[in-house]
């Protein structure tokens, strides 16, 4: 029983390390800046509601937040796809390539 738990823990740790290594070459500083801006916009919306500002103005700000988050989502998906395509290009086994492509298809479906 203990060996199964240890093996599972090792597998999870390996996946985490692989995931971190996968994105070590990607610079997410722009996305961090964009997300900080979005958080400021959300705080602004909250304040607008507290100050009982016109709902048209509040809705415009909500739309801006939504648009900014979609932009971050697109950029993250694009970075992931570029990284994954590089990985697929290095894979030799046809089955492994097919599995990786299926994972990318699932990711794309969830992003839309």
PAZAPA-4460 file (N, C-alpha, C; in steps of 0.05 Angstrom, whole numbers, plus 32768, in hexadecimal, padded with zeros to 4 digits):
% residues 112
    n_x    n_y    n_z   ca_x   ca_y   ca_z    c_x    c_y    c_z   seq   type   mol
   8010   7FE8   8000   8000   8000   8000   8011   8019   8000     1      X     A
   8026   8019   8010   8037   8030   8012   8045   8035   7FF8     2      X     A
   804D   8020   7FEA   805B   8023   7FD0   804A   8031   7FBB     3      X     A
   8030   802A   7FBB   801D   8037   7FA8   801B   8055   7FAD     4      X     A
   8019   805C   7FC7   8017   8078   7FCE   8031   8087   7FC6     5      X     A
   8048   807A   7FCC   8062   8087   7FC5   8064   808A   7FA7     6      X     A
   805C   8075   7F98   805D   8076   7F7B   804B   808C   7F70     7      X     A
   8033   808F   7F7B   8021   80A3   7F72   802C   80BF   7F78     8      X     A
   8038   80C2   7F90   8044   80DC   7F97   805B   80E2   7F84     9      X     A
   806C   80CF   7F7E   8082   80D3   7F6B   8078   80DB   7F4F    10      X     A
   8063   80CD   7F46   8057   80D3   7F2C   804D   80F0   7F2B    11      X     A
   803F   80F9   7F40   8034   8114   7F42   804B   8128   7F42    12      X     A
   8060   8122   7F52   8077   8134   7F53   8085   8136   7F38    13      X     A
   8087   811F   7F2A   8093   811F   7F10   8083   8130   7EFC    14      X     A
   8068   812E   7EFD   8057   813E   7EEC   805A   815B   7EF1    15      X     A
   805C   8163   7F0B   8060   817F   7F13   807A   8189   7F08    16      X     A
   808F   8179   7F0B   80AA   8182   7F02   80AA   8184   7EE3    17      X     A
   809D   8171   7ED6   809B   8172   7EB8   808C   818B   7EAF    18      X     A
   8076   8191   7EBD   8066   81A9   7EB6   8076   81C2   7EBA    19      X     A
   8085   81C4   7ED0   8095   81DC   7ED5   80AB   81DE   7EC1    20      X     A
   80B8   81C8   7EBA   80CD   81C9   7EA6   80C2   81D0   7E8B    21      X     A
   80AA   81C7   7E85   809D   81CC   7E6C   809B   81EA   7E66    22      X     A
   8095   81FA   7E7B   8090   8216   7E78   80A7   8228   7E82    23      X     A
   80BD   821C   7E89   80D4   822B   7E93   80DE   823F   7E7E    24      X     A
   80DA   8239   7E65   80E4   824B   7E4F   80D0   8260   7E47    25      X     A
   80B8   825F   7E52   80A4   8272   7E4A   80A3   8289   7E5F    26      X     A
   80A3   82A2   7E54   80A2   82BA   7E65   8085   82C2   7E69    27      X     A
   807B   82BF   7E81   805F   82C7   7E87   805D   82E2   7E94    28      X     A
   8072   82F2   7E93   8071   830C   7EA0   805B   831E   7E94    29      X     A
   8057   831D   7E7A   8042   832E   7E6E   8027   8325   7E78    30      X     A
   8023   830B   7E7B   8009   8301   7E85   8005   830A   7EA2    31      X     A
   801A   8309   7EB2   8018   8312   7ECE   8010   832F   7ECF    32      X     A
   801C   8340   7EBE   8015   835C   7EBD   7FF8   8360   7EB5    33      X     A
   7FF0   8351   7EA1   7FD4   8352   7E98   7FC0   834A   7EAE    34      X     A
   7FC7   8335   7EBC   7FB6   832B   7ED2   7FB5   8340   7EE9    35      X     A
   7FCB   834C   7EEE   7FCB   8362   7F03   7FB8   8378   7EFB    36      X     A
   7FB9   837F   7EE1   7FA7   8394   7ED7   7F8A   838B   7ED9    37      X     A
   7F84   8372   7ED3   7F69   8368   7ED5   7F60   8369   7EF2    38      X     A
   7F71   8361   7F05   7F69   8363   7F21   7F63   837F   7F29    39      X     A
   7F72   8392   7F1F   7F6C   83AE   7F24   7F51   83B6   7F18    40      X     A
   7F4B   83AD   7F00   7F32   83B3   7EF4   7F1B   83A7   7F04    41      X     A
   7F1E   838F   7F0E   7F09   8382   7F1E   7F04   8392   7F38    42      X     A
   7F1A   839B   7F44   7F17   83AC   7F5C   7F09   83C6   7F55    43      X     A
   7F0F   83D0   7F3D   7F01   83E9   7F34   7EE4   83E4   7F30    44      X     A
   7EDC   83CD   7F26   7EC0   83C6   7F22   7EB2   83C5   7F3D    45      X     A
   7EBF   83B8   7F50   7EB4   83B6   7F6B   7EAF   83D2   7F77    46      X     A
   7EC2   83E4   7F73   7EC0   83FF   7F7E   7EA9   840E   7F6F    47      X     A
   7EA7   8409   7F55   7E92   8416   7F45   7E77   840E   7F50    48      X     A
   7E74   83F5   7F57   7E5A   83EB   7F62   7E55   83F7   7F7D    49      X     A
   7E6A   83F9   7F8E   7E67   8405   7FA8   7E5F   8422   7FA6    50      X     A
   7E6A   8430   7F92   7E65   844C   7F8E   7E4B   8451   7F7E    51      X     A
   7E3E   843B   7F77   7E25   843C   7F68   7E27   844B   7F4E    52      X     A
   7E3C   8444   7F3F   7E41   8450   7F25   7E2D   8445   7F11    53      X     A
   7E2A   8453   7EFA   7E18   844A   7EE5   7E1E   842D   7EDD    54      X     A
   7E09   841D   7EDB   7E0D   8401   7ED3   7E19   83FE   7EB8    55      X     A
   7E13   8410   7EA6   7E20   840F   7E8B   7E3E   840F   7E8E    56      X     A
   7E48   8421   7E9F   7E65   8423   7EA3   7E71   840A   7EB0    57      X     A
   7E62   83FF   7EC3   7E6B   83E7   7ED0   7E6C   83D0   7EBC    58      X     A
   7E58   83CD   7EAB   7E57   83B8   7E97   7E6D   83BB   7E83    59      X     A
   7E74   83D3   7E7C   7E8A   83D8   7E69   7EA4   83CE   7E76    60      X     A
   7EA8   83D3   7E90   7EC0   83CA   7E9D   7EC0   83AB   7EA0    61      X     A
   7EA9   839F   7EA4   7EA7   8382   7EA5   7EAF   8376   7E8B    62      X     A
   7EA6   8382   7E75   7EAD   8379   7E5A   7ECB   837B   7E56    63      X     A
   7ED7   8391   7E60   7EF4   8394   7E5D   7F03   837F   7E6C    64      X     A
   7EFA   8378   7E84   7F07   8363   7E93   7F05   8348   7E85    65      X     A
   7EED   8342   7E7A   7EE9   832A   7E6C   7EFC   8328   7E54    66      X     A
   7EFE   833E   7E45   7F0F   833F   7E2E   7F2C   833B   7E35    67      X     A
   7F35   8347   7E4B   7F50   8345   7E54   7F57   8328   7E5D    68      X     A
   7F44   831B   7E6A   7F48   82FF   7E72   7F49   82ED   7E5A    69      X     A
   7F38   82F2   7E46   7F39   82E2   7E2E   7F54   82E5   7E20    70      X     A
   7F5F   82FD   7E21   7F79   8302   7E15   7F8F   82F2   7E23    71      X     A
   7F8E   82F2   7E3E   7FA1   82E2   7E4D   7F9E   82C5   7E47    72      X     A
   7F85   82BC   7E46   7F7F   82A0   7E40   7F8B   8298   7E25    73      X     A
   7F86   82A9   7E11   7F90   82A4   7DF6   7FAF   82A2   7DF6    74      X     A
   7FBC   82B4   7E04   7FD9   82B5   7E04   7FE4   829C   7E12    75      X     A
   7FD7   8294   7E28   7FE0   827C   7E36   7FDC   8263   7E25    76      X     A
   7FC5   8261   7E18   7FBF   824A   7E07   7FD3   8249   7DF0    77      X     A
   7FDA   8260   7DE5   7FED   8262   7DCE   8009   8259   7DD8    78      X     A
   8011   8261   7DEF   802B   8259   7DFA   802C   823B   7DFF    79      X     A
   8016   8231   7E0A   8014   8214   7E0F   8015   8204   7DF5    80      X     A
   8007   820E   7DE1   8006   8200   7DC8   8021   8200   7DBA    81      X     A
   802F   8217   7DBB   804A   8218   7DAF   805D   8205   7DBD    82      X     A
   805C   8204   7DD7   806D   81F1   7DE6   8066   81D4   7DE0    83      X     A
   804C   81CF   7DDF   8043   81B3   7DD9   804B   81AB   7DBD    84      X     A
   8048   81BD   7DAA   804F   81B6   7D8E   806D   81B0   7D8C    85      X     A
   807D   81BF   7D9A   809A   81B9   7D9B   809F   819D   7DA6    86      X     A
   8090   8196   7DBB   8093   817C   7DC7   808A   8166   7DB4    87      X     A
   8074   816A   7DA6   8069   8156   7D93   807D   8152   7D7D    88      X     A
   8089   8168   7D74   809D   8165   7D5E   80B5   8154   7D66    89      X     A
   80BB   8153   7D80   80D2   8143   7D89   80CA   8126   7D8E    90      X     A
   80B1   8120   7D90   80A8   8105   7D95   80AB   80F3   7D7D    91      X     A
   80B4   80DB   7D82   80B7   80C8   7D6C   80A0   80B5   7D69    92      X     A
   8095   80AD   7D7F   8081   8098   7D7F   8066   80A4   7D76    93      X     A
   805A   8097   7D63   8041   80A1   7D58   802B   80A2   7D6D    94      X     A
   8029   808D   7D7E   8014   808C   7D92   8017   80A3   7DA6    95      X     A
   8030   80A8   7DAE   8035   80BE   7DC1   802D   80D8   7DB5    96      X     A
   8033   80DC   7D9C   802C   80F5   7D8E   800E   80F8   7D8D    97      X     A
   8000   80E2   7D87   7FE3   80E3   7D86   7FD7   80E9   7DA1    98      X     A
   7FE2   80DE   7DB6   7FD8   80E3   7DD1   7FDC   8101   7DD8    99      X     A
   7FF3   810C   7DD2   7FF9   8128   7DD8   7FE7   813A   7DC8   100      X     A
   7FE2   8134   7DAF   7FD0   8144   7D9F   7FB3   8143   7DAA   101      X     A
   7FAB   812B   7DB4   7F91   8129   7DC0   7F8F   813A   7DD9   102      X     A
   7FA4   813C   7DE9   7FA4   814D   7E00   7FA1   816A   7DF8   103      X     A
   7FAF   8172   7DE3   7FAD   818D   7DD9   7F91   8194   7DCF   104      X     A
   7F84   8180   7DC2   7F69   8184   7DB9   7F56   8188   7DD1   105      X     A
   7F5A   8179   7DE6   7F49   817C   7DFE   7F4E   8198   7E0A   106      X     A
   7F67   81A0   7E0C   7F6D   81BA   7E17   7F5F   81D0   7E07   107      X     A
   7F60   81CE   7DED   7F54   81E2   7DDB   7F35   81E2   7DDF   108      X     A
   7F29   81CB   7DE2   7F0C   81C9   7DE7   7F04   81D7   7E01   109      X     A
   7F15   81D3   7E16   7F0F   81DF   7E30   7F13   81FD   7E2F   110      X     A
   7F25   8207   7E1E   7F2B   8223   7E1D   7F16   8233   7E0E   111      X     A
   7F06   8225   7DFE   7EF1   8233   7DEF   7ED6   8230   7DFB   112      X     A
***
